[in-house]
Amino acid sequence: MNVLKSIGSVFSKEAMLSQVQLKRLSEHKYNAQDYSLCDEVVMNKFWDWVVSLYPLWLAPNLITVIGIVLNIAAISLLCCYSPDSKEKVSAPCWMFLLCAVSLFVHQTLDATDGKQARRTGCSSPLGELLDHGCDSVSQTFVSLQICISMQLGDYPGIAVTVCWACVILFYCAHWQTYVSGVLKFGRYKSCIFLTLLCS
């Protein structure tokens, strides 16, 4: 009965946003500072080209959802081949290549959903929330892909450390955004190195 009571409290009137919170949400403006070397030199040109291929009717939130679905599919297939991450020949080589490609495609979709939103005039705080919510779930899947690819099932302490490190770094980046009002990326972006690691 306590579980039902807890679930019910989520939908209670007290759990809803106040008028002040709704006003702040409607006034929210996304502010990011990205000075990463790879983005400046290569990736922004590539992402602009990818966005130019999108039809104008393609919703940015759909791009976000497609990205998370790709990651869910990749980790699901990888878990089917290696549920405990201990086998010496855990999955065929094409599976690891698929994971690397799905990560690259996910990162491309993640980078272009906001560009598509600005292109079509559909930018919204809700879209940003969906994007960062999917990113938070996706980074967990990516850390699991890394653990399975490295066969860390025999080393659960290292596997847990890898997963927690990813979660904590993601949380800290968004906590800094909450405090400063700006999402800052470093000169050397971690997601690029993550792609190289998964390759």
N, C-alpha and C positions, 0 to 999 in steps of 0.2 A: 504494500500500500504506500510505503514511503517513496518508492520509485515513481508511482503515478503522481503523487503529490509534488515531487521534484519536477517532473515533466510539466505538470500543470502550472507551476510557478514561473516557468520560462515564458508562458503565454499570458501571464497575468498583466493587469494594467500597470503595475509598478515596474515591470520589466521592459516596458516600451520606452522609447526615447521621449524626453521632455521637449517642450517647445523650444527651449534654449538650445538643446542639443540638435534638434532638427534644423534650426537656423544656422548653427555653426557648420553642420554638415552641408547645407546648401551653399554656404559661402566658401567652402574648402577649395583651395587651388593646389594642384599637384606641383611640387617644386623639387626638381632633381638637378644635381650638378654631376655631370659625367665627364670626367677628364681622362678616361682610360685611353691609353696609347692605341690599343687595337681598334677601339671604336672609332677614334678620330681618323686613323689611317685607312682602315679597310671596312669595318663592319657597317658603319653608317651609310656608306655608299651602297653596299650590298642590300641593307635593309630598305633603303629608299627605293632601290630597284624592285625588290620583292613587293613593296606596297604599291608600286605603280602597276603591278600585275593583278592586284585585287580589284574585283568589280566594286563599284561604289555602293551597291546594295549589300555587300558583305558586312555584317555587324561585327564590330570589334570584340564584343563579348563572345561571339561564336568562335572567333580566332583563338581567344583565351581558352575556351572549353575544348577545342580541338587539340590544343597543346597538352592539356592535362590528360585527355583521353589517350593520347599517344604514349605518355609516360606510364599510365596505368596498364596499357596493353603490353608495353615492353617489360615492366616488372612482373606482370602476371605470367608471361611466357617464360621469363627467366626463373621464376619460382617453380614453375612446372618442371623444368629441367633440373633444378637444383634446390629442392625445398629446404635442405638443411645447410647448404653452402659448404659441404665437406668433401664431395666427390672430387677425385683428382681429374677426371674428365667429366666436368659437371654439365656442360652444354656444348653444342656444336659451335664452331668458330663464327658461323653466320649469326648466331644469337647475340654474341658480344658486339659484332659489327652493327646489328640492328639496334642494340641499346645505344651505341655511340651516335648513330644516325638519328634515332628518335630524340636523343638529348639535343643534338644540334638543331633539329627541326623545331623542337619545343622552344629552345632559346631564340630561334628566329621568329617564331610566332609570338613569343612573349615580348620581343623587342618591337615587333611591327603592329601589335594590337593597338598600342597607344598612338602610333603614327597614323593608323587607319582612323582612329577615333577623331584625331585632330583634322585629318583630311576631310572627313564626312561631317564634321561639326557635332559629333556624338559624344564628346568627352563628358564624363560625369563622375562624381565621387563614388557612385555605385559601381561603375565600371572599374575604377581604381581598386575598390574593395574586392571585387571579384578577381581581378588580376593578381593582387597580392595574396589573397586567400588561396587561389590556385597555386601560386608560387610557393607558399608555405607547405602545402601538401606535396607538391612536386619535388621540393628539395628533400623531403623524407624518402620519396621513392628513389631519387637519384643516389642518395647515400646508401640505400639498400642495394642498388645495382652495383655500386662500388664494392660493398662488402661481399656480395655474391661473386663478383668477377675476381676478387682477390682471394676467394675461398677462405673467408675469415670465420667460417663455422666452427673450426677447431680453436679459435681464439676469440671467444665471446667478449672478453674485456676490450680488445681492440675494436671489435665490431660496434660495441655500444659506444665507445669513445668517438668513433668516426660519426656515428649517427647523432650523438649529442652535440658534437662540435658543430655539425651543420645546422642543427636546430638553434643552438645558442648564438652562432654568428648571424643567422637570419633574424633572430629576435633582437639582438643588439643593434643591428642596422636599422630596424624599424623603431626601436626605442629611441635611438639617436634622432631619427626623423621626427618622432613625437615631441622630443625636447627642443630640437633646433628649428623644426619646421622645414628642413631641407633633407632630402635623401641624397647622400653623398656617396659617390663611387671613387675608389682609389685609382691611381695611375695605372696599376696592373690589375685588371678585373679578374676576380676569382673564377667566374663561370667559364672563361676561356681556358684557364688552366685545368678546370674540371673536365672540359671537353677533351683536352689533350690527354688527361689521365685515363679517361674512359676509352680513348682510342687505343 
